[in-house]
Amino acid sequence: MGKAKKLKLHRNNTNPTGLMNVNQLIEQGLAESAKSGTPVEAIVEQLESAVVEEKICGLQSLATICQGEANIGELVRYNVIRIAASLLVDPDQSVRHATAGALRNLSVISVELCEFMVDQDVLTPLLALLIRFPSNGQWTPTFDKNMQNQMDEHSDTFLHAVNLLWNLCESTSDALNVFNQSQLLENFVTFLDYNVYGQEIAIAVAQCLLVVSEENASSWRVLANHGSELISLLTIQVVDNATIMLRALAAGIIGNVPVLLSSHTSKVLICVSKTLETNHRSALGNLTSMLPFEQQKDLVDLEVTDDVVFDDETEAQSHQRRRKADLPSEGELEVRDVGRLLQAQRIVAEILTNICSSEDDWQSENNDHDNSDGSDAESVYDYDTNGLNESIENTDKISVEVLEAIKSLALVEKLWQKAQPVAENVYQLLIESEPSTLKKLDALRISAMLCLHNLCNNISTDDLGGPAAVYNVWIDLGQQVFQGQRNGKLLEASTSLMRAALEHLRKSPELFQQMTENDLQLMLNGVTECEDIEIRANWLRMLGILGCLLPESHVKVIVDFVLNICANEADVWVLSEAVDSMMDIFADNDWHSIMHGLGMIAKCKQLDRIMREKLKRDKRQLGDRFPAVSTVRTNLSRFCKYLETELKNYKPNTES
């Protein structure tokens, strides 16, 4: 229990607009019959028009209306996605550009919509479009210095198409399988040359490669032949956050390819360190000093209006006018720049997590294989012997090379800085004016905490700075948590790290001498007020560890609380975590007076019956957790017998 899993090195593509369930909208759109005279029907007419300007107008409308929840069902109902996808290979360049941009906008809404887009065969014209961009020097972007160095329309089409492909491959394995068969990967590597293709294209391609190289052996065979190009990106001279981002993405791709990582681990770790050195707080402070730089844009209603027409305007002039109108403001450029820094630092935190997980995962898999012939009974603790859930060994479980790099580069300290909350005034400004940046900040903090959690599971207490340093981390996290976390995933990461840190303190009871019952009550309240099962389990696990460190008066409060929680816990996995943590308390001390005073024999027998019933009822829902829960239930039966044996000859001290 508590082992960190390998992380995916990319962002969660989960409904950033806060819309209702997109699957439900898709089903509604497919089920309802078409209505006449709706705005979407007008868009369809424009998309199917033979006039280029009409198509572009329809595509521009499509690119904007997807912000409204009601619009998704309408787009599905009128088969708009399939119709629009065919325009990716339209003879007119401007139509292809507008199509790629519109479909890219749709693809960021949700995983479900990406899956639907793949079902609508968006990939066939998309890959056909990408093949039109050769990597042998026949095509290179041109940049307009008078337009913020914006690239030409043909190149911008490629940028949109790559982003679309990235979103689709990230969302569904079907898209990834199609990409594997397309033979485009070889070409894509050449587009990482930012000196030729510019930072925007290099970053987009690198993001796409990061996704497609995740646990994809087909991609490894190609990427392994381009190690020199990827390694060269690790040493690029940083001039802005875009190059920091590109460098981090290259490190992530190398980290995904086993043969490259094994040869260049030290270079990747140096890149991790350099990326974490940049002060993200200063960047956020500079950004928030500019906010609000513009009014928040209202969601676009599902309405089609005629575009403004300039009679004397040529097609080229019209295109240039539209491009100028679409140029980002200074504030938007700053948001993008800071966002890249936050994303880069999140990526390198996840790279380090994976590097420290790989060896541990391998050992765990081999241990599971070695023990595969043993029965469940052999793995169950026998309460006639001493010892349960021994504290974390004071040894390291990662290679010497990685450990030395972590220590010499001060990666634990750098990660801890990234895990800290920002100033309250900065946080409030982000909530009010720039929620997308706040999401990136929260994602960075979560990844930093998960990485620290993984390091706690794989590095000795001494190499983490010693018991006192670990204790200070635990206290700091507790203060942050009890001040009120506003993000559920952040709270889960915080409590997971607290739990992992506390595991290192099992042999340091002297650090907890000042803990009061009021302090303990905060944790008890954390359990009772928490609805998330993962967070609730973290609290309960921590209570079990504290029960091994605190004096008897506090231990009695903990055991009594856990017994009452168990009697009313609906989730059988959380119940097993609570029971396991309670039994852990009695591993090194029998606490006979607590056993007797709380009537533990009867209560634990009742819990045994409850667990047996819930385990039988929820067996299929538990999945991979079933063996662990089953083991706890077996241990509970033995614990009940242990209680009976210990109390058989116990005589309470009635004099006091």
LINSUL-V932251 format. One record per pair of residues at least 12 apart in sequence whose C-alpha atoms are under 10 Angstrom apart, sorted by the first residue. I is the first residue (numbers start at 1). J is the second residue. Records with the same first field share a line. If there is no record, write none. Layout:
# LINSUL-V932251
I = J  J
This chain:
# LINSUL-V932251
1 = 577  625  628
2 = 453  454  457  496  499  500  538  541
3 = 357  360  361  364  453  454  457  458  500
4 = 353  354  356  357  360  361  450  451  453  454  455  456  457  458  496
5 = 353  354  357  358  360  361  450  454
6 = 350  351  353  354  355  356  357  358  361  454
7 = 214  347  349  350  351  352  353  354  357  447  450  451
8 = 170  210  211  214  215  252  256  347  350  351  354
9 = 207  210  211  213  214  249  252  253  255  256  346  347  348  349  350  351  354
10 = 170  207  208  210  211  214  249  252  343  346  347  350
11 = 167  170  207  211  343  346  347  440  443
12 = 110  111  170  171  443
13 = 107  108  109  110  111  112  114  167  168  170  171
14 = 108  109  110  111  112  171
15 = 108  109  110  111  112  113
16 = 108  109  110  435  436  439
17 = 66  67  68  69  108  109  110  436
18 = 67  68  69  109  110
19 = 67  68  69  70  72  109  110
20 = 68  69  70
21 = 69  110  112
22 = 69  70  72  73  109  110  111  112  113  116
23 = 72  73  110  111  112  113  115  116
24 = 72  73  112
25 = 69  70  71  72  73  74  75  76  77  112  113
26 = 72  73  74  75  76  77  112  113  116
27 = 73  76  77
28 = 72  73  74  76  77
29 = 70  71  72  73  74  75  76  77  78  79
30 = 73  74  75  76  77  78  79
31 = 73  76  77
32 = 73  74  76  77
33 = 77  78
34 = 74  77  78
35 = 74  77  78
38 = 74  302  303  304
39 = 61  71  74  302  303  304  305
40 = 58  61  62  65  71  74  75  76  77  78  79  80  302  303  304
41 = 74  75  77  78  79  80
42 = 58  303  304
43 = 55  57  58  59  60  61  62  75  78  80  84  303  304
44 = 58  59  62  75  78  79  80  81  83  84
45 = 58
46 = 58  59  61
47 = 59  62  80  83  84  86  87  95  99
48 = 83  84  87
52 = 90  91  92  93  94  95
53 = 94  95  307  315
54 = 95  307
55 = 84  87  94  95  96  98  99
56 = 94  95  96  97  98  99
57 = 95  98  304  305  306  307
58 = 84  98  99  102  304
59 = 84  87  95  96  97  98  99  100  101  102  103
60 = 98  99  101  102  304  307
61 = 102  300  302  303  304  305
62 = 75  80  81  84  98  99  101  102  103  105  106  302  304
63 = 98  99  100  101  102  103  104  105  106
64 = 102  105  106  299  300  301  302
65 = 102  105  106  299  300  301  302  303  304
66 = 102  103  105  106  107  109  299  300  301  302
67 = 105  106  109  298  299  300  301  302
68 = 299  300  301  302
69 = 299
70 = 301  302
71 = 300  301  302
72 = 106  109  113
74 = 302
76 = 113  116  117  120
79 = 120
80 = 120
81 = 102  103  106  116  117  118  120  121  122
82 = 117  118  119  120  121  122
83 = 120  122
84 = 96  98  99  100  102  103  122
85 = 99  100  102  103  117  120  121  122  123  124  125  126
86 = 99  121  122  124  125  126
87 = 99  100  125  126  129
88 = 100  101  103  122  124  125  126  127  128  129  130  157  161
89 = 124  125  126  127  128  129  130  132
90 = 125  129
93 = 153  154  157
94 = 153  154  157  319
95 = 157
96 = 129  153  154  157  158  161
97 = 153  154  155  156  157  158  159  160  161
98 = 153  156  157  160
99 = 157  160  161
100 = 126  129  156  157  158  159  160  161  162  163  164
101 = 156  157  158  159  160  161  163  164
102 = 160  164
103 = 117  122  160  161  163  164
104 = 159  160  161  162  163  164  165  166  167  168
105 = 160  163  164
106 = 164  167
107 = 163  164  165  166  167  168  171
108 = 163  164  167  168  171
109 = 167
110 = 167  171
111 = 167  168  170  171  172
112 = 171  172
113 = 168  171
114 = 164  165  167  168  169  170  171  172  175
115 = 168  169  171  172  173  174  175
116 = 168  172
117 = 168  175
118 = 168  169  171  172  174  175
119 = 174  175
121 = 175
122 = 164  165  168  175
123 = 164  165  168  174  175  178  179
124 = 178  182
126 = 161  162  164  165
127 = 161  162  165  178  179  182  184
128 = 182
129 = 157  158  161
130 = 157  158  159  161  162  165  184  187  188
131 = 182  183  184  187
132 = 158
133 = 154  155  158  187  188
134 = 184  187  188  190  191
135 = 186  187  188  189  190  191
136 = 187  190
137 = 190  196
139 = 154  155  196  197
140 = 152  154  155  191  196  197  198
141 = 153  154  155  156  158  196  197  198  201
142 = 154  155  196  197  198
143 = 155  197  198
146 = 324
147 = 320  323  324  327
148 = 324  327  328
149 = 198
150 = 198  200  323  324  327
151 = 197  198  200  201
153 = 319  323
155 = 197  201
156 = 200  201
158 = 201  204  205
159 = 200  201  202  203  204  205
160 = 201  204
161 = 204
162 = 188  201  204  205  206  207  208  209
163 = 201  203  204  205  207  208
164 = 204  208
165 = 179  204  205  208  212
166 = 204  205  206  207  208  209  210  211  212
167 = 207  208  211
168 = 208
169 = 208  209  211  212
170 = 208  210  211  212  214
171 = 211
173 = 212
175 = 212
176 = 211  212  213  216
177 = 212  216  218
179 = 212  219
180 = 212  216  217  218  219
181 = 218
183 = 219  222
185 = 205  208  209  212  218  219  222  223
186 = 219  222  223  225  226
188 = 202  205  206  208  209
189 = 202  205  206  209  222  223  226  229  230
190 = 202  205  226  229
191 = 203  204  205  206
192 = 204  205  206  209  229  230  233  246  250
193 = 229  230  233
194 = 233  243  246
199 = 242  243  245  246
200 = 242  246
202 = 242  243  246  249
203 = 242  243  245  246  247  248  249  250  340
204 = 246  249
205 = 246  249
206 = 230  245  246  247  248  249  250  252  253
207 = 245  246  249  250  252  253
208 = 249  253
209 = 223  249  250  252  253  256
210 = 249  250  251  252  253  254  255  256  257
211 = 252  253  256
212 = 253  256
213 = 252  253  254  255  256  257
214 = 252  253  255  256  257
215 = 256  257  258
216 = 256  257
217 = 256  257  258
219 = 256  257
220 = 253  254  256  257  258  259  260
221 = 257  259
222 = 257
223 = 253  254  256  257  259  260
224 = 254  257  258  259  260  261
225 = 260
226 = 260
227 = 253  254  257  259  260  261  263  264
228 = 260
229 = 250
230 = 247  249  250  251  252  253  254  260
231 = 247  250  251  254  260  264  267  268
232 = 247  250
233 = 246  247  248  249  250  251  271
234 = 246  247  248  249  250  251  254  267  268  270  271  272
235 = 247  267  270  271
238 = 274  275
240 = 337  340  341
241 = 275  278  336  337  338  339  340  341  342  343  344
242 = 336  337  338  339  340  341  344
243 = 340  341  344
244 = 271  274  275  276  278  340  341  343  344  345
245 = 275  337  339  340  341  342  343  344  345  347  348
246 = 340  344
247 = 268  271  272  274  275  344  348
248 = 268  271  272  274  275  341  343  344  345  346  347  348  349  351
249 = 343  344  347  348  351
250 = 268  271
251 = 264  265  267  268  269  270  271  272  347  348  351
252 = 268  272  344  347  348  350  351  352  354
253 = 351
254 = 268  351
255 = 268  269  348  350  351  352  354  355
256 = 351  354  355
258 = 358
261 = 355
262 = 355
265 = 355  401  402  405
266 = 401  402  404  405
268 = 348  351  352  355
269 = 348  351  352  355  402  405  406  409  411
270 = 405  406  409  411
271 = 348
272 = 344  345  347  348  349  350  351  352  409  411
273 = 345  348  349  352  405  406  409  410  411  414  415
274 = 345  348  409  411  414
275 = 341  342  344  345  346  347  348  349  414
276 = 341  342  344  345  346  348  349  411  414  415  417  418
277 = 345  411  414  415  417  418
278 = 341  342  345  414
279 = 341  417  418
280 = 338  339  341  342  345  417  418  422  441
281 = 417  418  420  421  422  423  426  441
282 = 338
283 = 334  335  337  338  339  341  342
284 = 334  335  338  339  341  342  422  423  426  427  430  437  438  441
285 = 422  423  425  426  427
286 = 334  338  426
287 = 331  332  334  335  337  338  426  429  430  434  437
288 = 331  334  335  425  426  427  428  429  430  433  434
289 = 426  429
290 = 330  331  334  335
291 = 331  335  429  430  432  433  434
292 = 331  429  430  432  433  434
293 = 329  330  331  332  433  434
294 = 329  331  332  433
295 = 433
296 = 432  433  434
335 = 434  436  437
336 = 436  437
338 = 437  440  441
339 = 436  437  438  439  440  441
340 = 437  440
341 = 440  441  444
342 = 418  437  438  439  440  441  442  443  444  445
343 = 437  440  441  443  444
344 = 444
345 = 415  418  441  443  444  445  447  448
346 = 415  418  440  441  442  443  444  445  446  447  448  451
347 = 443  444  447  448
348 = 415  444  447  448  451
349 = 411  414  415  418  444  445  446  447  448  449  450  451  452
350 = 444  446  447  448  450  451
351 = 447  451
352 = 402  406  411  448  451  452  454  455
353 = 447  448  449  450  451  452  453  454  455
354 = 451  454
355 = 398  399  402
356 = 397  398  399  402  403  451  454  455  457  458  459
357 = 397  398  451  454  455  457  458
358 = 398
359 = 397  398  399  458
360 = 397  398  454  457  458
363 = 397
376 = 627  628  630  631  634
377 = 631  634  635
379 = 631  635
380 = 630  631  632  633  634  635  636  638
381 = 631  632  634  635  636  638  639
382 = 634  635  638  639  642
383 = 583  586  587  635  636  637  638  639  640  641  642  643
384 = 638  639  641  642  645
385 = 587
386 = 586  587  588  589
387 = 584  586  587  588  589
388 = 580  583  584  585  586  587  588
389 = 545  580  581  583  584  585  587
390 = 503  506  584  587  588
391 = 502  503  504  505  506  507  545
392 = 456  457  458  459  460  461  500  502  503  504  505  506  507
393 = 457  458  459  460  461  503  504
394 = 458  459  460  461  462  463  504
395 = 458  459  460  461  462  463
396 = 455  456  457  458  459  460  461  462  463
397 = 455  457  458  459  460
398 = 455  458  459
403 = 455  458  459  463
404 = 463
406 = 455  463  464
407 = 463  464  465
411 = 452
412 = 448  451  452  455  456  463  464  465
413 = 452  464  465
414 = 448
415 = 444  445  447  448  449  450  451  452
416 = 445  448  449  451  452  473
417 = 445  448
418 = 441  444  445  446  447  448  449
419 = 441  442  443  444  445  446  447  448  449  450  451  452  477  490  493  494
420 = 444  445  448  449  476  477  480
421 = 441  442  445  480  485
422 = 441
426 = 438
427 = 441
439 = 487
442 = 487  489  490
443 = 489  490
444 = 490
445 = 490  493  494
446 = 487  489  490  491  492  493  494
447 = 490  493
448 = 493  494  497
449 = 490  492  493  494  495  496  497  498
450 = 490  492  493  494  496  497
451 = 493  497
452 = 464  493  496  497  500  501
453 = 493  494  495  496  497  498  499  500  501
454 = 496  497  500
455 = 497  500  501
456 = 470  497  498  499  500  501  502  503  504
457 = 497  500  501  503  504
459 = 504
460 = 504
461 = 501  503  504  505
462 = 504
464 = 501  504
466 = 504  505
467 = 501  502  504  505  506  507  508  511
468 = 505  508  511
469 = 501
470 = 498  500  501  502  503  504  505
471 = 498  501  502  504  505  508  511  512
472 = 501  511
473 = 497  498  501  502
474 = 494  495  497  498  499  500  501  502  505
475 = 498  501  502
476 = 498
477 = 491  494  495  497  498
478 = 494  495  498  522  523
480 = 494
481 = 494  495  498  526
482 = 522  523  525  526
488 = 532  535
489 = 532  534  535
491 = 532  534  535
492 = 532  533  534  535  536  537  538  539
493 = 534  535  538
494 = 535  538
495 = 534  535  536  537  538  539  542
496 = 534  535  537  538  539  541  542
497 = 538
498 = 538  539  542
499 = 537  538  539  540  541  542  543  545
500 = 538  541  542
501 = 542
502 = 541  542  543  545  546
503 = 541  542  545  546
504 = 545
505 = 545  546  549
506 = 545  546  547  548  549
507 = 548  549
508 = 549
509 = 546  548  549  550  551
510 = 549  550
511 = 549  550
512 = 546  549  550  551
513 = 549  550  551
514 = 550
515 = 550  551  554
516 = 550  554
517 = 553  554  557
520 = 543  546  554  557  558
521 = 557  558
523 = 539  540  542  543  558
524 = 539  540  543  557  558  561  562  565
525 = 539
526 = 539  540
527 = 539  540  543  561  562  565
528 = 561  565
533 = 570  571  573  574  575
534 = 573  574
535 = 574
536 = 574  575  577  578
537 = 573  574  575  576  577  578  581
538 = 574  577  578
539 = 577  578
540 = 558  561  562  565  574  575  577  578  579  580  581  582
541 = 574  577  578  579  580  581  582  584
542 = 578  581
543 = 555  558  559  561  562  578  581  582  585
544 = 558  559  562  577  578  579  580  581  582  583  584  585  586
545 = 581  582  584  585
546 = 558  581  585
547 = 559  581  582  583  584  585  586
548 = 581  582  584  585  586  587  588  589
549 = 585
552 = 591  593  594
553 = 594
555 = 582  585  591  594
556 = 591  593  594  595  597  598
557 = 594
558 = 582  585
559 = 578  579  581  582  583  585  586  594  595  598  600
560 = 582  594  595  597  598  599  600
561 = 582
562 = 575  578  579  581  582
563 = 578  579  582  598  600  603  604  607
564 = 603
565 = 578  579
566 = 578  579  603  604  607  610  611
567 = 603  604  606  607  610  611
568 = 607  610
569 = 610
570 = 614
571 = 614  615  618  622
572 = 610  611  612  613  614  615  617  618  619  621  622  626  629
573 = 611  614  615  618  622  625  626  628  629  630  632
574 = 629
575 = 607  610  611  614  629  632  633
576 = 611  615  628  629  630  631  632  633  636
577 = 628  629  632
578 = 632
579 = 604  607  608  611  629  632  633  635  636
580 = 629  631  632  633  635  636
581 = 632
583 = 632  635  636  639
586 = 639  643
590 = 642  643  646  647
591 = 646
592 = 643  646  647  650  651  652
593 = 647  650  651  652  653
595 = 643  644  646  647
596 = 643  646  647  650  651  652
597 = 652
600 = 640  643  644  647
601 = 639  640  641  642  643  644  647
602 = 640  643  644
603 = 640
604 = 636  637  639  640  641  643
605 = 636  637  639  640  641
606 = 640
607 = 633  636  637  640
608 = 632  633  634  635  636  637  638  639  640
609 = 633  637
610 = 633
611 = 629  630  632  633  634  636
612 = 630  633  634  637
615 = 629  630  633
616 = 630
